[in-house]
Amino acid sequence: MEKRKILTRIGNAMKQLEEEITKILNKRKIEYIENHKLIPSAVLIPMFKDRDAYSLLFTKRPRTMKRHAGQISFPGGVYEKNDRDAQTTAIRETCEELGLNQKNIKILGRLDDLSIRTGYLVTPFVGLIYPLNNMNVNKNEIEEIITIPITDLMNTSPRIKIRESIHPTYYYDYQNHVIWGATARILKNFLEILKMDMV
């Protein structure tokens, strides 16, 4: 009975965190970018329950790919004409890459648009995915799945490099992995929003 009570308390705490993140994301003013010269795309920041905590899921691209070879990123891709909106794009691409059914993705909210120097307009969404054992990863697009506890990321300060760009380049180091580029910018935005509202 005591074990059941502990599991119930953990489950309630995790549900409260999901609700809190949803509330945080939906109450803030989103920064939109209107630029028809940019190629619209969307990504999902996938959260999942890992025992008594939450983690984020990242994908590592195969080194054989023509674009972003070997880079760590969030699942996502370019908007297609059959997509209803950017959220549909993020869900569709995540399902294609991770082999998930869309019913196994719960969108919690969205972040600010960002433009990247390769000419894309990226709209990031935060979503809960479950269960992980139902994934059937597309090996043509993903070489490795990387999972990192949110608490570890929140306690990590990124390295910063200033290049000939309007944006500094951020680098998150975790074990033998380095998250950088647009993914690091999206991650930094997400973590700063959580830190600001959860302190």
C-alpha positions as CSV (number, residue, x, y, z in Angstrom):
1,M,0.0,0.0,0.0
2,E,2.8,2.4,0.9
3,K,4.4,1.8,-2.5
4,R,1.1,2.6,-4.3
5,K,0.8,5.9,-2.3
6,I,4.4,6.9,-3.4
7,L,3.7,6.1,-7.0
8,T,0.4,8.1,-6.8
9,R,2.2,11.1,-5.3
10,I,4.9,10.9,-8.1
11,G,2.2,10.6,-10.7
12,N,0.3,13.6,-9.3
13,A,3.5,15.7,-9.2
14,M,4.3,14.9,-12.8
15,K,0.8,15.8,-13.9
16,Q,1.1,19.1,-12.1
17,L,4.3,19.8,-13.9
18,E,2.7,19.1,-17.3
19,E,-0.2,21.5,-16.4
20,E,2.3,24.1,-15.2
21,I,4.3,24.0,-18.4
22,T,1.1,24.2,-20.4
23,K,0.0,27.2,-18.4
24,I,3.4,28.9,-18.7
25,L,3.5,28.5,-22.5
26,N,-0.1,29.5,-23.1
27,K,0.0,32.7,-21.1
28,R,3.0,34.3,-22.7
29,K,3.0,36.5,-25.8
30,I,4.5,34.7,-28.8
31,E,6.9,36.5,-31.1
32,Y,5.9,35.8,-34.7
33,I,8.0,36.4,-37.7
34,E,6.3,37.5,-41.0
35,N,8.8,36.9,-43.8
36,H,7.5,35.2,-47.0
37,K,11.0,34.8,-48.3
38,L,11.7,32.2,-45.6
39,I,10.8,28.6,-46.0
40,P,8.2,27.6,-43.3
41,S,9.1,24.7,-41.1
42,A,8.3,23.4,-37.6
43,V,9.9,21.2,-34.9
44,L,8.7,19.5,-31.8
45,I,10.5,19.6,-28.4
46,P,9.5,16.1,-27.2
47,M,9.1,15.7,-23.5
48,F,8.6,12.3,-21.9
49,K,8.2,10.8,-18.5
50,D,11.3,9.0,-17.3
51,R,10.5,7.2,-14.0
52,D,10.0,10.1,-11.5
53,A,11.2,13.0,-13.8
54,Y,10.9,14.5,-17.2
55,S,13.5,14.3,-20.0
56,L,13.8,15.8,-23.5
57,L,14.4,13.7,-26.6
58,F,16.8,14.7,-29.3
59,T,17.7,13.0,-32.6
60,K,21.2,12.7,-34.1
61,R,21.3,12.9,-37.9
62,P,23.3,10.3,-39.9
63,R,26.6,11.6,-41.2
64,T,25.6,10.5,-44.7
65,M,22.8,13.1,-44.9
66,K,23.3,16.0,-47.3
67,R,22.0,18.6,-44.8
68,H,22.8,18.9,-41.1
69,A,24.9,15.7,-41.2
70,G,25.8,14.4,-37.7
71,Q,24.0,17.2,-36.0
72,I,21.7,16.8,-32.9
73,S,18.3,18.3,-33.4
74,F,14.6,18.1,-32.5
75,P,12.3,16.1,-34.8
76,G,10.8,18.4,-37.5
77,G,10.9,19.5,-41.1
78,V,9.4,21.7,-43.8
79,Y,5.8,22.6,-44.1
80,E,3.9,20.7,-46.8
81,K,0.8,21.9,-48.7
82,N,-1.4,19.2,-47.0
83,D,-0.4,20.4,-43.6
84,R,-3.2,22.4,-41.9
85,D,-0.7,24.6,-40.0
86,A,2.8,24.6,-38.4
87,Q,1.6,22.4,-35.5
88,T,0.5,19.8,-38.0
89,T,3.9,19.9,-39.6
90,A,5.7,19.4,-36.3
91,I,3.4,16.4,-35.4
92,R,3.7,14.8,-38.9
93,E,7.4,15.1,-39.1
94,T,7.8,13.7,-35.5
95,C,5.6,10.7,-36.4
96,E,7.6,10.1,-39.6
97,E,11.0,10.3,-37.8
98,L,10.2,8.5,-34.6
99,G,7.6,6.1,-35.9
100,L,4.9,7.3,-33.5
101,N,1.2,7.6,-33.9
102,Q,-0.1,11.1,-33.7
103,K,-2.4,10.1,-30.9
104,N,0.8,9.5,-28.8
105,I,1.7,13.2,-29.0
106,K,0.1,15.8,-26.7
107,I,1.0,19.4,-27.6
108,L,1.6,21.6,-24.5
109,G,2.3,24.9,-26.3
110,R,4.5,26.7,-28.7
111,L,7.6,28.9,-28.5
112,D,8.7,32.0,-30.5
113,D,9.4,31.8,-34.2
114,L,13.0,32.0,-35.3
115,S,14.8,32.5,-38.6
116,I,18.0,30.6,-39.4
117,R,20.7,31.6,-41.8
118,T,19.9,28.8,-44.2
119,G,16.6,30.5,-45.1
120,Y,14.1,28.7,-42.9
121,L,11.4,30.0,-40.6
122,V,11.2,27.6,-37.7
123,T,8.1,27.3,-35.4
124,P,8.9,25.2,-32.3
125,F,6.2,23.3,-30.3
126,V,6.5,21.6,-26.9
127,G,4.8,18.2,-26.7
128,L,4.5,15.2,-24.5
129,I,5.3,11.9,-26.2
130,Y,4.4,8.4,-24.9
131,P,5.1,5.6,-24.7
132,L,8.7,5.4,-25.9
133,N,8.6,1.6,-26.4
134,N,6.2,2.2,-29.3
135,M,8.7,4.1,-31.4
136,N,9.9,2.7,-34.7
137,V,12.7,5.1,-35.5
138,N,13.4,5.9,-39.2
139,K,17.0,4.9,-39.6
140,N,17.4,6.8,-42.8
141,E,16.9,10.1,-40.9
142,I,18.1,9.2,-37.4
143,E,21.3,7.6,-36.4
144,E,20.8,7.9,-32.6
145,I,18.2,8.9,-30.0
146,I,19.5,11.0,-27.2
147,T,17.6,11.7,-24.0
148,I,18.5,14.3,-21.4
149,P,16.8,15.0,-18.1
150,I,15.3,18.5,-18.1
151,T,16.8,19.2,-14.6
152,D,20.3,18.5,-16.0
153,L,19.7,21.0,-18.9
154,M,18.3,23.6,-16.6
155,N,21.4,23.4,-14.5
156,T,23.7,23.7,-17.5
157,S,24.9,27.1,-18.9
158,P,25.7,27.0,-22.7
159,R,29.0,28.0,-24.1
160,I,28.7,31.0,-26.3
161,K,30.7,31.9,-29.4
162,I,30.3,35.2,-31.3
163,R,30.7,34.8,-35.0
164,E,29.9,37.1,-38.0
165,S,26.2,36.6,-37.4
166,I,23.3,38.5,-35.9
167,H,23.0,35.8,-33.4
168,P,25.6,34.3,-31.0
169,T,26.1,30.6,-31.3
170,Y,25.2,28.5,-28.3
171,Y,26.6,25.1,-27.4
172,Y,25.2,22.7,-24.8
173,D,27.6,20.0,-23.7
174,Y,26.1,16.8,-22.3
175,Q,28.3,13.7,-21.8
176,N,29.9,13.2,-25.3
177,H,27.2,15.2,-27.1
178,V,27.2,18.8,-28.3
179,I,23.9,20.6,-29.1
180,W,24.4,23.7,-31.1
181,G,22.9,25.9,-33.8
182,A,19.2,26.4,-34.2
183,T,18.4,23.5,-31.8
184,A,20.5,25.2,-29.0
185,R,18.7,28.5,-29.6
186,I,15.3,26.8,-29.3
187,L,16.4,24.9,-26.2
188,K,17.8,28.0,-24.6
189,N,14.5,29.8,-25.2
190,F,12.5,27.0,-23.7
191,L,14.7,26.6,-20.6
192,E,14.7,30.3,-19.9
193,I,10.9,30.4,-20.1
194,L,10.8,27.6,-17.5
195,K,13.3,29.1,-15.2
196,M,11.7,32.5,-15.3
197,D,8.2,31.2,-14.3
198,M,9.2,28.3,-12.0
199,V,11.6,30.0,-9.6
